[in-house]
Amino acid sequence: MKRNMDTIRLLLLHAEGGDEAVAAEYAKLLEPERVEHERLLVEAGLAGAQNAEAPLRLTWAGHDFLDSIRNEPLWRKVKRKVLKPKASWTFDILKAWLAAEIRRRLDM
């Protein structure tokens, strides 16, 4: 299964306690996709769980990453500039691009 960053973002929003729209999108996820992407979140250090039945809980890094991708216009720009189809990228490149974009927006 391919990593889907929209699914990753949705799971992070849901773990944080998203609104009804987030809950509705979460409910549409197929279990294999949800489980695999939850495993990826744990492996990346963005989330943890007590056991398989426990809901994900965000780590400090997970909260930081979610804060960087929460803004919908910024998320659309990320998908257009970094996550575009057939582009080569890594999670570290994504985080670095987000940090630079946020700094630029804050005029730092």
Residue pairs with C-beta under 8 A, 6 or more apart in sequence:
1 32
1 33
1 36
3 37
3 40
4 33
4 37
5 79
5 83
5 94
6 79
7 29
7 33
7 34
7 37
8 37
8 40
8 41
9 66
9 69
9 75
10 22
10 25
10 26
10 29
11 26
11 34
11 37
11 38
11 41
11 47
11 56
12 41
12 46
12 47
12 58
12 62
12 65
12 66
12 69
13 22
13 66
13 70
14 22
14 23
14 26
14 56
15 41
15 47
15 55
15 56
15 57
15 58
15 62
16 58
16 63
16 66
18 26
26 34
38 47
38 49
38 56
41 47
41 56
41 62
42 48
42 49
42 56
44 61
44 91
45 59
45 61
45 62
46 58
46 59
46 61
46 62
46 65
47 56
47 57
47 58
47 59
47 62
48 56
48 57
48 59
49 55
49 56
49 57
58 66
65 95
68 74
68 95
68 98
68 99
68 102
69 75
69 78
69 98
74 98
74 101
74 102
74 105
77 101
78 94
78 97
78 98
78 101
81 97
82 89
82 93
82 94
82 97
83 89
83 94
